[in-house]
Amino acid sequence: MQNKILIVVEQFKTTDKIIAKLEKSGYLIDICHTADEVISTFRCGIYVLVILDLDLDNTDSFRLSEKIRDLDNNTIIFFLIGSRR
């Protein structure tokens, strides 16, 4: 089984270097841009890590992390903090 990581961001360009490094290390990456997309994608796979952007529009990222926890309490959630420019 290949280790999968779910990345939740609005702007893909902010994570392209992270994605390239993770893929080079052998991880399979799924990317979501909305809260609804996250929940439906998360239900369809087993993820070792979720990288969650704290700065999502129209989404409370902490509440979204709680929903993820309700589905799987073992997945690590890493909050991505950046600045919008």
Secondary structure, DSSP 8 states (H G I E B T S, - for coil): ---EEEEE-S-GGGTHHHHHHHHHTT-EEEEE-SHHHHHHHHHTS--SEEEEETT-TT--HHHHHHHHHHH-SSSEEEEE-----
